Amino acid sequence: MKLPLHLLLFTALLPSSDGIGGAKTHTGGHTGGVKGVNNNTIAGATAPPANKESLLESPHDSSLLEESPNDSSSEETSAEESLTFPADGITHGIRDPDSTGSSSADGSSSSTTSPTTSPTTSPPTNKLYVLKRNGSKEPIFYDKIQTRIKSLATNLSPFVDIAGITQRVVTGLYPGIRTKELDNLAAETAAYMSTQHPDYSRLAARISVSNLHKETSPSFSLTLKKLSSLVDPKTNQPCEIISPELMKVVDKFGDIIDSKIDCDRDYRLGYFGFKTLEKSYLLKDIITKETLERPQYMWMRVALGIHIRDIEGMKKSDIQEDLRRAFETYDLMSQGYFTHASPTLFHSGTTHPQLSSCFLLKMKDDSINGIYDTLKSCATISKGAGGIGLSVSNIRARGSYIKGTKGYSNGLVPMLRVFDSTSRYVDQGGGKRPGAFAVYLEPWHADVEDWLDLKKNHGKEERRARDLFYGLWICDEFMRRVEADGDWSLMCPNACPGLTDCHGEEFDQLYRKYEAEGKVIKTIRARELWQKILSSQVETGTPYMLYKDAANAKSNQKNLGTIKSSNLCTEIIEYTDDDEIAVCNLASVCLSRFVESDRGEYGSPDKPGQATFNFEKLHSVVKVMTRNLNRIIDVNSYPLEAASNSNTRHRPIGLGVSGLADALIRMGYDFDGEEGRKLNAMIFECMYHASLEASCEIAERDGTYDSYEGSPMSEGKLQFDLWDEKPSSFGQLSFDWKELRSKIKKHGVRNSLLLAPMPTASTSQILGVNECIEPYTSNLYTRRVKAGEFIIANPHLLRDLTDRGLWNNSVKNQLIKNNGSVQDIKGIPPHLKKLYRTVWEVSMRGVIDMSADRGSYVCQSQSLNLFLSSPTQSKLSAMHFYGWKKGLKTGMYYLRTKGAADAIQFTVQEGDEEGGEDGGEDDYGGCLSCQA
């Protein structure tokens, strides 16, 4: 069978049977040679005779990979005095130890050469040479490549085989390769080897980061000045990238801001996190497309954009406080404790500060004007990088009489095809992401059967709208009738008004009243419609399942009226009205960062008590996040006035998480085990308490949000009260809920809603952890970046097996063969098999139980995916009813099925020590348009 190029590369990079990375022994991890390779030759060539011209001339010529022309540190730091990273020992601004050259600010370079060797600027064309950043040519030396890589491998595992990487890099060289390309080749080579040990990915990241640092300015303030001075050559107009308010601050406090930035923290990023930032988040020169920002500059830009106002006329003390808050935010984000959502990372500190993620709206009116006004609103929001949740239950059904034209309605399908085309045309943020609209419908609507078919792959094209997403807004009455195998009546909102504007018992009475009056278009068995819903979910993964009555009964916004839909990703549940488009600003905390373990960043504990969870730190970080999101409400640039109206009146925010699975593994807890469930509930209790406390403190200073009076919180009812639950910290947390209730009664809160665990596909990848609240989908998966596909193993599993001497080619091939599952691999201890169950091996009952456990602290809702390897209607129906009876607001985001999630399988022969390919894709579970 013929394999793709990237898979052939992967096969070539498999370790030999002698050990990791093909090296029999290592000295200090980085000085061992490669079998059959002379360390002074390229690609196994014989060492040249003395005094003969060759590729391996004196290694003391100018540096192979020279310093950045604009890096001032290169003028002051010799090879022997390289700056060191205090936390990890990573060298920063590294010069090859053999180099004595220096670079000037204008990009020219000078070098002091060996007394016995003159600089080589024009090597013979039959010799390999590198084209340096200043345009000069230099012969390529194997030792220099190895020294360059070795200098970036400080404090990495002994399993990282520097000589092996160097040998493979050399095989990809060609005459005239640029130093930047050489760095990229080395990074990609290391990344391909990350299935051997997670530190290969760290090394790949360090090489890439070092390369970016050479290409960019060492000054944040100078970088922003360059970005703000860019001119579009086609129009000769300023590009206007950086906000004038931010530039005023940079002009006045640039030195102070620069001093707060620690670019060495960039070296803590994983390779794929860095590549994600580089591709989509870091600001670029719009002319050359070259990246100008470093990751640390992005974090500082975002922090300043959130906290800095126009300093003209401000008191010095107020400016200092704003800067303090900004530096606090920068410090936490740059260390990976949390991140703001993608729109905030894209736009904060720019001339287009649209920082919100989610927008919820309903059709303005069942008329041409109402429909097309709503369509324009959706297009405007999508242009600003917002995801949309749209309720269409108030639009009349197909065949309904139109009084004005004396005609009959075409129903939802043709209208939604127009929205479908708009979502494709108006992408988010000028090409950053596809436009994404989620369309919500209540199951009593007479067009619901046609609506369920809109995303299916078969059928007439004119009856499909496949680029939209679909969600059911389900009343309890429907669920009861399905359970009882009763009849279900389909109605038109034009003939049966008011059903969208009520819930609970009021809805039940009105619905039954219309049935009794004979205002029914069609009557079917409730289970017939239920089966069509399940069939659509098995085929397309949708519609989402959200429970209207639970969502309204347990909402702190229920004093405003009936909530009509959720958002694109099912975690936001907010009130909308004719003059209000609900908005939410998001941020997610990286739970793995709060595990303090003797085992380091990866792996499970060897013994009890080796790992602890720092709730005190989590509490303090969540308070910072709450203040930030509250601040964004005021500094945000809203795409529509109706959005500003809603957000400033009710001030909701959305706090979520990433890396729950990583935190549980590092604590040594099974995902759905007793200890895992306890930690899950305690985390969200801690987050809810912290966010309430911060919001109350803001209210003490600024007052409550406008619509506070009449809300459950104004009556002393917190989220767990609405669930009839009590805080379940099992006596291990010291939060005084009685005292907090007393403070809220006195001062109120500034924000109507607080917690909303969202999908975190992009930001989780940046932080190097698993997505949001989900278990790992596989222990072996692919990452896709511009350079190609890379096969990755779960770094925690890899660490645990490597440390126990259990990781080898046989285990790797079995992992591939078993689709990333360790359950049938001999030799792996039972407790590790249980710890590393994939989502396909974890009980969905346990996943739903954990969702309900944290639900009593989640005042919005959750992006809860459900997973069935081989779905049947009976299994799916049982899951839905279990979630409904547990009181969930979101019963299901997507249904994930094993067939869709599996990567292409390749044959792995029994006992084959060299073959094998990918066993699962990690990116299936992430919505392409997810906002956090």
LINVEN-V632546 format. One line per field, one symbol per residue. psi: psi as a letter, one per 20 degrees, with the letter a starting at -180 (. if undefined). A space follows every 10 residues. Layout:
# LINVEN-V632546
psi = ???
This chain:
# LINVEN-V632546
psi = ppqrghhggg ghjqqriiap jjpgqqojhj iqrppjppij rpkjqqpqqq jqprhlapjj rqpgnrqphj ohhhiiprhi kpqqohgikp qplpqphiqj rrqrhjirqq qorqhipqqo hmqqijqpqq orhjirqpqp pghhgggggh hjjpjrqiio nghgggghgh ijqqpjpqhg hgggggghgh hhjiihqhih hgggghgggh gghhirqjpg hhghhghijq pohhikqqhm gpqhghhggg hhkgggghhi pnihhhiiqr ghgghgghgi hpqroigijq phqqghhggg ggghhghpao ipiqqhhhgh gghggghggg gggijjhrqr rghghgipjr immniqgppp rrphqmrggg ghgggggggg ghhjkqqppp pjijpqrpiq poghikaqqi ahghghhghg hhhhgnrpkl ihqqqopppp qqiipijhgg hhihiqirrp hikqmiirqp ppnpqhgghh hghjlaqppp rphhhmqihi jrrbhggggg ghghghiklp hqprphhghg hhghghghhi irqqoqoggg hghkpijiih appiraahjj ipoqpqahjp oqqqpqqppo hhijpoqiib hqrrqhqqji qqpnhggggh ghhggghghh hhhhiqophq hhgggghhgh lqropaqqkg hgggghikpq gjrghghggg hhghgggggg hggghghghh girrqhkgpi qhhijjorgh hijlrqpljk jiqkpnhggg ggghhgiaqi phqgpmorql gghhhgikrq pdjqrphqjp rqpprhiapp ppqohggggg hghjkioahg gghhgghkkj qjhjoqipqh hhhghkqrhi ipphghghgh ghgihiioid aqnoqqppgn prhggggggg hggghijqgo hpeqppqggh hprpqqpoqp jpiiapapjq phjhipphjq i.
